[in-house]
Amino acid sequence: MRFENREDAARRLVQKLARFRGQHPLVLAIPRGAAIMGRVMADELNGEMDIVLVRKLRAPGQPELAIGAVDEHGHMFLTGYPSDVSDLYLKQEKQTQMEALKRRRAVYGRAAANPRGRVVIVVDDGVATGSTMIAALKSVREAKPAHVIAATAVAPPETVDRLREFADEIVCLSSPGDFRAVGQYFDDFGQVSDDEVVALLKGEVRSFAPAVDPEITIDVRGRRLRGILARPADSKGVVVFAHGSGSSRLSSRNRHVAEVLNQHGIATLLFDLLTPEEGRVHDMRFDVGLLGVRLVEVTEWVADRPDLKGLPIGYFGASTGAAAAMIAAARLGGKIACIVSRGGRPDLAMEVADHVFAPTLLIVGGDDREVLELNRKVYDVIPGVKELSVVRGASHLFEEPGMLDDVARRAVAWFHDHLETPAIIPSSHAHEGGTPHGLVTR
């Protein structure tokens, strides 16, 4: 099952929940994306809309791995987690995430609605591991509601089973066995800003028209990879995005940055590093050597495409995608003008860092301490023009108000400064058509 956008998913959920229309249900959306769904559902069910605030608890050294979640009252839900997670780490991580929740509540400018004795529908656009939804359900349960429903557009079967313990009822429109990422089931899965959430809470009118994306298919060595290409008139260059493991071309954060780059006259290509079949293989999703070679192949496709030919090429890598960008840049040498990494793990490509001469900007959240330290180590090794840019108050995913816009501004400035200036590669490091030491190719 696919959805045009979040409004489409919300209207389909309303059809499943129509029997609650006369009971003035409280629809609690998990922000930010699900706020669109919450507004639609509350209006069509003659209910009330609010938000429920929860935050993921991150594993040490692996900020994309959830070990649980916490709500704004301090209630924690913990999943299975590595043995090296200490009580002290949990206490510190809980405090960090609760401070982020406090800031977000202040931005939205309203106290939480009281669920006591009411029919409550907790909605999210999609549920992956279930940690955030479960924390939200547990938080609502503390207020003793009459009936609690967990509603979502899509979730894997095992997650739906987990949710049954925490809700009186589960409404999930689609439960695919090959689930990879929520965004892959939406045609439009764009970023939702805090200003939009505030407007939705106030009931202000908003356009839900789906974005029309120029979907393309990239053929590389017999594999068909799906992509989204945007080319403004008189483009200054093209930036190829490399997403993190478990994500896709539909990454809402990368698409937000891409839209800002497009507004500044820079073409963008977001694409799936793996085919759907490959994406189901866990080891392939985390094989940065393979992902780096795949990025090389797609870069060569970009360089040969008539409407992009001659444009300077840059990379934007996120999480493990930053390692793929480092590997590809080391392999391609002067063909890559510059690199930007957002919350990246370039340390996974440490063995080729001394071959990266493309001007490299490493953007890391100030609160993302483990990843920040890893980026510092890589920064010391990169021989070319480089900058370590720390965004104060930002976590690994830059979810805090205004932080992703800050990332986009820094990326635009870097690409403007370096995209049209070729990297200088010392002759002693030139490896035209070769493979730098330590790079595994497939």
N, C-alpha and C positions, 0 to 999 in steps of 0.2 A: 504494500500500500504506500502511495506517495501523497504528499500534501502540497498544494500550491504555496501556502505560507501558513503562518501561525493562526491567522483568522480562519482559514479553511479548516484547520485541525480543531479549533475551538467550536466551530459550528457543528462539526461532526460529533464532538463530545456532548454538546447540548442535546442532540437527538437521543443520546443514550441516557441523559439525565433529566429528561423533560418532566418526569413525575415529581421532581422537587420544585417545580415552578411556583406552586402556591405556598411554599414553606419559607420564603425569603431566606434562601441559603446564603451563607457567608463563603465567598470564593476567595481563597488565599493563594495568590500566585507567588512562585519562587522567582524573584527577579534575576536578570532583567528581562530576558526574552519572553518568559511566560506571562509577563504583565499584559501583553497584548491579548493573550488568551483569556486571562482573568477578567479583563474589561468586557470582552465580547460575551463571555459566559454569564457574568453577573447581570449584564443588561438584558440578555435574552431569557434568563431564568427569573427575572424580577427579584434579583438578590442584591447583595452588597459586596463590593470588591475591596480587598486590602492585600497586603503582601505579608509573607512570612519569611523572616530573615534567618538563614543558616549559612555556615561556611564549612568548606572541606578542611579536614585536618590532614596535613601533608606528611608523607614519610620523609625521614631525614635523608638528604642527598638525592631524593627522588620526588621533587615537588609536584609532579603530575600524578603520582600514585596516592590515592586516598586511603588513609587508614581509619577514617571515620569522619564525623562531622560534629559541629557544635551550634547551638542556637544562641540567641542574644541574651538568654537567661542563664547560660552556662551549662545547660544540659548537653551531655556528650553521648554520641553513639559511636562505638568503636567496632570496626570490622577486624578480621584477622590481620595481624601486622607482624613485621620482622622482629626477631628476638632482641635486636640491638636498640629497640625503641624503649628508652628509659622513662621512669615516672617524671623525672625532671624535664625531659624533652616534651612529654605530653603536656605538662603544666605550662611550659613556655609557649608551645604552639597554640594551646587553647587560648592563652592570654592575647597572643598576636592576632588571632582570628576574631576574638571578641572585640578587640579595639577596632578592627576593620568593620565589624557589624555596627558598632556604635557610630562610626563616621557615616556609614550608609544610612542609618536611621535618621541622623541629623539632616542629611541631604534631602530625604523624602519628606521631612518636616511634619510628621504626624505620629501620634502614639498608636500602638497596635490595637486592632479591634478585639473585643472580648468574645471568644468562641463559646463560652459557657452555655450549655443547654440548647445549642443551635445545630442545625445540619451544616457541616463544614466540608467544602470541597477544596482539597489541596491540589493545585495543578502545576505541572511543569511541562515544557514542550517535549521533552524526552528524558528518559531515565536510563543511565548506563549501569553503574554498579549498584545504585540505590541508596548510597550513603546519605546524600543530601536530602532526598525525599523522606527517608526513614527518620532523620533528625527532625525534619519539619513535622512529620506525623507525631513523633514523640512529644515535640513542643506543644502541639495543639492538644494532645491528650491530657497534658498537665492541667488544662483549663476545664476539663470535664464537659466536652461537647456531647450532644445527644447522639450524633451519628457522624462518622468520618469517612469520606471517600477520597481515595487517591486516584487522580485522573491524569492521564498523559496520552500523547499521540503515539509514542513508540517506546518499547523497552524489550530487551532480550527475555526469553522465557524464564530463565533462572532468576532474573531480577523480579519479575512479576510474582514468582513464587515466594520470594523473600518478603515482598511487601504485604502479603496476606496476613502476616503476624501482627502488623502495626495499623491496619485499617479495617473498618467494618466492610468495606467494599472496594474493589479495584475496577476501574474502567480504563482499559488500555486498547486503543484502536488497532494497533499492529504490534505483533510480537515475533519478529523474524529470527530464525535460528542463526542466520549469518550476520547478525548485528555487528557493526563496526563503530559507527559514530552517529549521533542524533542528526546532524546536518545532512547526511546523505539521503534522508527520506523527505527533505523539503526542497522545492524548487527555489524558494526564496527563504534564506535563513540568515538575513542580515543582522548586523549588530544593532541593539537597542540601547539608546543612551539613557542616562539618569534623568535628563530633562524630559524625555518621552515618558518615562515611568511616572514622574510627577504629574505630567499632563493626564495620563491615563487614570491615575488615582483621583484626579479632580473631575474626571468624566468629560474632559474636553475632547472635541472631535479630532480625529486623526485619520489620515488616509492609510488604508491597508493594501493599496494596489501592489500586486506582486512585481518585483523587479524582473526585467527581461534580460537574461544573461546570454552572451554569445557563446554557447557551448560548442566545443570543438572536440575532435578526436585526433590524438597524436599517435601515429604509427611508428614504433621504434622496434626494429629487430623482430617483427612478427607479433609484437604486443600492442594492444590498443589501449591507450591511456586517455581518460577523459580530462578535459581542461576548460578553463574559462579565460578567454582572451579579450582584453579591452585595449583599444588603440586610439587615443585621442588624435585629433588632427595636429600635424606638425610635431609629432612626438620627439622628445629629446633623446630618448633611449627606451629600453625595455627592461623591466625587472622581472626575473623569474623567481617565483616563490617556492620554497621547499618547506613543507609542513612537518610537524612533529609526528612521531609514531602514534598510530591510533586516530589521527585526524585525516583530513582530505582537502580537496580543492574547495570544499564548502565551509572551511573554517571561518567562523564569523569574525574572529579577530583579524586574520589575514585579509579577509575581504574588506574589512573596514579600512585597514592601512592601504590596500590596493585602490580603493575609491578615492582616498586622499591623494595618492600619487597621480591618479588619472586627472584629478582636478588641477594638478600642477604640470600637466602636459607630459606625463611619463606613462608609457604603455606598460601593461602588466599581464603576466601569465600565471594563473594558478592551475595546478594540475595534480592528478593523483600519481604519486610516485610508484604505486603498485596497481596491478589489475585487481578486480574484485576477488578473483580466485587467490592471487598471491596475498592479498590483504588478510585472508583468513588464516594464514600461517604465521603464528606468533613470532618465530625466529626471523622471518623475512622482514617484518615490520620494524625490528630493532637492529637489523644488519646495516650499519651505517656505511660499510664498504660498498655493499650492493646499492644502497640508496644514492651514494655518491656517483657511482658509475651510471645509474639510471638518469641522474641529473645531467651528467655529461652528454648522454645520448639525446636528451630533450633539448639541451642547449644547442647542439649541432643542428637539430631540427629547426629551432628558432632562427639560427644564423642563415639557413637555407630558404626560409619562407620569404616569398617575394615581397610581401607588404611589411616585413620587418628587416629585410636584408640591409646591411650597412649600419643599422642602429647599434650603438654601444650597449652591451649587456651587463646587467648587475644582478646580484643575488640578494634575496631576503629570506633568511632562514630562521625558523622557530624551533625551539627545543632540539630534538635530534636532527631536525632539518638543517640546523646550523652546522652540524658536523658534516652532513652531506654537502653543504655549500663549500666548506673548507676543502674537502676532498676533491670536489669538482674543480674548484679554482686552482688548486695545486696541479691538477692534471692538465688543465687548459691554459695555464700561464697567462700571457698577456691578452688572451681573448676575453677575459673577465675584467671589467672596469673597476668594480668595487663590490663590497659585501656589507650587508647590515644583518646583525643577529639580534633577535628579540627573545629574551629569556632563554637563550640558547645553551646547548651543551657542546660547544666546540672542543671541549676537552676530550670528547670521544674520538676526535681526529687529531689528537696531539702529535701522532707520529708524522704528520705532514705539515704541521703548523709552520715549520721553518721554511716551507716552500710556498707560503701564501704571501704574495707581494701585492695583491690587489688591496687598495685602501680599505681597511676593515673597521667597522663601528660595532662594538659590543654593547648593547643596551640591556641592562640588568636592573631589576627592582631592588631598591635599597633594603627591603625586608626579606628578600630572597637570599639569605646569607650563605647557604651552602653553594648555590649556583654562582653567586658573586665571587666566592673564593676560587671556584674552579675556573671562572672566566679570567680572574687575575693571573692565574698560572699560565693560561694560554696567551694572554696579552704579552707576557714577558718573552714569549718565544717567537711571536709573529715578527718578521723582519721588516715589513714595509710600513707605510703610513697607517696609523692605528689610533683608536680612541676607545677608552672604556667609559661609557656614559651611564651613570647610576641615577635612576629615577627615585628620588626620596619618597618614602611612604608607599611604594608599590610592591606588591607581592609577585609571585612567579607569573601569573596569568594577567597581570595589570588590570584586575577587575575593579579596582577602586575608582571612584568618580574622577573623570578627566584624565586618568593615567594612560589609557590607550591612545587618546588624542595627543598626549605628550609624546608617546612613542612615534606616532605618525609624523609629527612636526620634526622630530630629530632625524627620522629617516629621510624625509623630503630634503632637508638641508644637506644631509650627507650625499644623497644622490645628485643634487644640484651641483655640489662642489666637485664631485669626483667621477660622475658617470661619463662625462665626455673627455676625461683626461686619462690616457692609457697608463697602466701601471708600469713602473720601471723595474725590469728584472735584470739583475747582474748576470753577465755572461756565464759566470761560474755556476749559476743555478739554472740556466736555461735547459729545458728538456723537451724541446719541440717534438710533439708526437710521442714522447716517451712517458714513463711512469716514475714518479718520485719514489724514493725509498720508503717502504712502509705502507704503500697504497695497495690494497688488495683489489684486484679487478676480476670481473666475471663476464 
